[in-house]
Amino acid sequence: MTQQSNSQPSAGLPIAVDAMGGDHGPKVVVEGAVSAARDFGVASVLVGDESQINPLLSSCDPSRELPITVQHASQVVGMDEAPGLAIRGKQDSSIRVAFDLVSKGKANAVVSPGNTGAIMAAGVFVVGTLPGIARPAIASLIPKGVSGTPTVLLDAGANTGCQAFQLVQFALMGHYYAEAALGCSSPRIALLSNGTELAKGNDIIRSAAMMLSELEGINFIGYVEGRDIARDVVDVVVCDGFVGNIVLKAMEGCVGLVTDSIKSVAQTSLRGKIGLWLARPVLRSVFREKLDPSAYGGAPLLGLGQVAIKCHGSSSSRAVMNGIRVAKRFVDQGVLNSLNVALQQLDARVAGVDSEGGNGWSRAFDKKASGMKSQDKSSKGSLGGENGRE
């Protein structure tokens, strides 16, 4: 894995936008970039097949006065392609070229609705990771019912299997992301588990919990369950990407279920139709501004050496626009620099961290985990419920 020291991107550079990777083709991406330029003044470079992009851009911006340029890329990485092979074999793919622009100092961030694995592979291969990071993570925002600040969920799909030290790194990255990007003071951090009792979870979760409880400056509150993610009890929820992606997609499905159910019931009677019409302003505010994933734009890939925002594959132009806006905010607020400093401080506390960030962490965690297993066995009767059973 490539690692490099982070150089803070210049706020004056454009955002490199992968125009070809999404499910809906370049049209929605071009429209999103035009909206970001008009509404927020964010400059961008659209990366992809110029024969497709230029006509779309001309139709959205006939005068071509907006700060948007086009960088040709002749290849595209499909959603079903193996990420590593695609990035190495398609060096002129839109996602690879987008990261190349950032690496060469011609752009300050990447936004893409393409193949998640390919975005991660291209990011690691081209711009590297922050020092000490074993694996970058996708951080998604989950709206809360009563709070204006959403919950950060990570990893949301980049790493299907994680070790304890990686979960701790995710927690640390989530901490500084919540502080810098969301303005959350002393964010509450928790591990997602199958219960809040100390004996719940597997060995990896319990090992990560013990290490997090020993870190200074981190407001670790223990375990939370899935039902707590959207409640005002936690600010950063940490899990591996397999669990996180299922949670994210399940919550998106629940929002769709509620929306479809309201429409279905309202159409069965005149009273329902009138009630829905009267409630439309409130429902629009709730579903469009709070529960619609496109309102949040995309999810940052925390741990890469440069800013990268992953939009949903089926993103609308609104989602792409907000993804570009989020990328610009990351650059302006220096989130990468905050993460870099925090990770260096954490590495200094743990002896034996090697150049890859993994083996030394693993040895430290395994040593502590063995002691925790012994403690779990001795305390099973008091923590495990009736008759010592979980």
N, C-alpha and C positions, 0 to 999 in steps of 0.2 A: 504494500500500500504506500502510495506517495504521500509524503508529508512535507509541508513547506511553511515557513513563517508567514504570517498574514501581513500583507501590506494594505493599509486602509484605502478603499477605492475613492476616487475623486467624485465629488458630488456633481461636477459639471459634465460628466460623461453620460451618454445615453444608456438605456436598458436594452440588452440584447434579448429579443423575443423570438422564440422558436415558432414560426408561423405554420409549420407543416405537421406537427406531431399529434394534434387533437383529433377527436372522432369526427368533427364537423368540418375539417379542412381549414384552409387559410382564411375563409371569409369572416368568421367570427373573430379570429385573431386580429385581422386588419381593422375591423370595426372597433374592437376593444382598444387597440393602440391609438386609433384616431380619437376615441372618447377620452382616453387618458391624456392625450396632448391638449385637447380642447378644454377639458374640465379641470385638469390639474397642472397643465403646462409641463408634463413629463416627456422628455425626448426619448425616442426608441429607435432601434435598428431591427427591422423585420428580416429574419433569416429564413431563406427557403428559395423555392423556384420563382425567380423574378418574372417569368412569363405568366405565372398565375397571380403573383402578388401585385405587380404594377397596375394591371387593369382594375383590380379591386380597390387599390389605394386611390387611383384616379377618380373612381366613382364616389368614394367617400370624401375625398379632398380634391375637388377638381382643380383648384388653384395651386395645389401642392406647396402651400406655404407653411404647413405644420412641421414641427421639428421631427420628421420621420424620414429615415432613409432605408434602403433595401440592400442587403448583402446576399448575393446569390449562393445557394447551396444546392447541388444537383441530386442529393440522395436524402432518403427519409428512413427513419427507423420505425418499423411497424410495431403495433402493440403486442403482437404475438412472437416477436423475434427475441432470441437470447441476447440479453443486454451486452455482456462482455464481448461476444463474438461480433455483434453488430457495430459496436463502437470501434473495435479494432479493424473490422473489415470495411466499414463505411466511413472513411476519414473525411468525406465531404458531406456527411449527413448534417441536417439543419441543427440538431442538438449539439453535435461535436463542434461545428463551426461557431455556434453561439458561445460556447465555453472558450474556444480559441480567441474570440474577440476580447473576452474578459482577461484571459491570460496575457494577451499582447497589449493590454492597457487601452483598448479602443472602446470598451464598454465597462460599466461598473457592476452589473448584475445580470443574471439570466432568469427569464420567465418562460416556462414551457408547460403545455398541457399534454405532453407526450408520454411515452413509455416510462414508468417510474424507475424501473431497473436501469434503463438506458441513461436517464438523467443522472442517477446516482453514479453509474459506471463512468460516464463522461466527466462528471465533476471530479471524482477521485483521480481519474487518469490524467486530466488536463490541468486542473488547478490545485489538486491535492487536498489534504485535510489540515485542520488546525493541529498544531503540535500536541501530541499525546492522545488524540482522538483515535479510538480503534475503529468505530463505525459511525458515520453520520446518521442522523435520525430525522424523520419527518414530524414536524410539530403542527398539529391541527388545532383549530380553535372551536370550542364547543360553547354555545350560548348558555347563559344561566337564566333561570326563571326570574330572579329578583334583583340581579346585579348587572351593572353595565359592563363589567369586565368579564370577558369569556374565560372559560377554563382551557388551559393548554394541555393537550393530550399528545404524548410522544412515548414511543415511536408509533406512528400511524400507518406503517406499512413497509418501511425500508428494510428492516431486519426481522426475519421470521423467527430466529432463535438468538437469544442473547445470554451472555454470562452476567454475573452480578456486577462486575466492575463496569460493564457497559451501561447497565441500568443506572448506576451512580453517575456516570458521565451524562446520561440523558437528563437526570434530575438537575445536575448542575447547569447544563445548557438551558433547560426549561426555566430555571430560576432567573438567569440573567436575561433571557428572552422576555419573560413576564415583566421584569423590572424595566428594561430598556425600551421595549416596543409597546408594551401595554400600560406602562406607568403604574404597575402594581407594587406597592411598598411591602417588603418582607413577605413575598408570596408563600402561601401554604403549600407544601409539597407532600405528596402521598404516593404510595405504591398501590396499584390496582391489584386486588386479591379477591379471594372467595369468602372473605369475612374480615372483620376488623380485629378479631382476637389475635394475640401474639403467636399462637400456635398455627394459625392459618397459613396458606400459601405453601409453595414448595421450597426446597433448599436454596434455590437461587434467589427467590423473593426474600426469604428470611436473612440470607447473607447480605443482600443489598440493604435491607432495613437496618441491620446492625451497623453497617458502615456509614449510612446516612445519618444515623443518630449520633455518630461521633464527629461529624463535620461541623466546624464552627461557621457561623454566618448563614446557615441553611435552616429554614423554618420547617423541619421535617415533622409531620404530625402522625405518621404511621401508615396504616392501611385504610383504603376506602373500597367500597363495592361499586359495581356498575351504576347503581341508582343514585350514587352521590355525585357523579361527574357533572350533572347539570344543576346541582344545588350549590348554595353559597356556603360550602363547607371546605372547599379545596380550590386552589388556583392552578396547580400543576399536577397532572396525573401521569405516572410513569408506568410503562409496561413494554413488552416486546412487540414487534411489528405485527406478528400474527394475530395476537389478541387485539391490539389497537385498531387494526384495519377492520376486523369484524365488528368491534364496538362502533366505529365511525359509520360503517355502512348500515348497521342495524338502526342507529339513531336517525340517519337520513331516511330510511324506510319508514320509521315511525312518524316522522314529519309528513311524509307523503300519505300515510294512512289517515292521519287526522285531517289533512287537507281534503282528500278525496271523500272521506266520510261526511264532512260538513257540507260539501257541494251536493253529495248524493241525497242526504236527508233534506236539505233546503229545497231541492227541486221537486219534492213530493207534494207540496201544498203551496197555495198562494201566501198563506201566513209565513211559511218558511222562506219563500222568495223575498217577501217584504222585509223580514227580519235580517236576511243575509245582506240585502241592499243597505239597510240602516247600519249594519255592523261592518260594512265594507272598509271604512277608513281605519277602524281599529284592527281588523284582520289583516289589512295590507301592511300596517305598521309592524305587526307581530311576525307575520309569515315572510314578508319581503325583506324587512330590515334586520330581523333577528334570527329567524329560523332558516332562511334561504342560504345555502352554502355559498352562492355567488356573491353575497354581501361581503364575505371575508376574502374573496379573491383567490387565495391559494395558501399552501402550507410551506413554510421555509424548510430547507434541508439544513438543519443545524449541524455544524461540525465540518462542513466544507471550508476550504481556504478562501472562498469568495461567496458572495450572496447569491443564492439560487432559490427561486420560488416555484413549487410544483402546483400547477392548477389541475383540476379534475379533467379527466380525458374528455368528458362531455360538456366542458365549460361553455357557457354562453359568452357573448361579447362583454356583458357586464362583469362576469367573473374574471375575464382576461384583463379588463380595465382595472379592476380592483387589485388583481395580482401585480400589475405594473406599479400601481400606487403603493402597495405594501413593499415592493422591492426598493422603491425610491426612499421610503421612510426608513428602511433598514440602513441604507447607505447614509442618509442624513444624520441619523442618530448614533452611528458608529457602533452598532450592535456587535459586529464581529470583533472589534477591538476589546469590548467588555468581556466577551466570551474567551478571547485569547488570554487576557490577563488572569481571569479566574481559573482557567485550566492550568496555567503555569503555576499558580499558587497551590492548586490542589496536587499537582505532580510533585511539588517540593515536599509535601507532607508524607508522601508514600515512597518508601525506599524501594529500589530495585526496578523502577520503571524503565523498560528498555526502549529502543528507538521506535518500535512498533506500538508501544503503549499497552500491549496486551499481556505479555508473559509476566512482567513484574507485578502488574495489577492482579493477575490471576493468582500468583503465589501468595500475595498479601491477603487476598480474599479467602483462598482455600484454607490458609492457616487459621484465620479468624472463624471461618465457617465451621471447622471441625469442633471448635470450642462451643459454638452455638448449638450444634447438633446434640452434644452432650447435655447442654442446658435444657434443650427441648425435651429430651427423654426424661430428665428428672422432674420437669415441671408439667408433664403431660396431664397428670391428674387434676391440677388446679386450673389449667388453661383449656383443656380439651372438652369441656362440657360434662355432661352426666357420665359417671363411671369412667372418666378419663378418655371418652371417645370424642373425636372431632365431629 
